[in-house]
């Protein structure tokens, strides 16, 4: 399933992890991660579960096209906001990312969003 590899690569890069770093935290070999990301290997369900746990997302994240993240915007966001965007399953990611970039949302608003997210996460 190519979509799994695409979503894995997008999420790994959004979390600023190398394949080696993901191997270290997931226990899935870097060579397997590479083959999944390039669509050369369909991962076993157990492998997807290990990757999901390591990346702190639900397994279903990997199976849907809606999982696309605004990868061009994420590297410029504060790390907490990246976590929020990655973990919030009902946020329309592309709209949020595009809106932040185009509207130049004030830092205070982003900080309020992060505070609310942190409080809700507890």
Beta strands, then each sheet from edge to edge (+ up, - down):
end
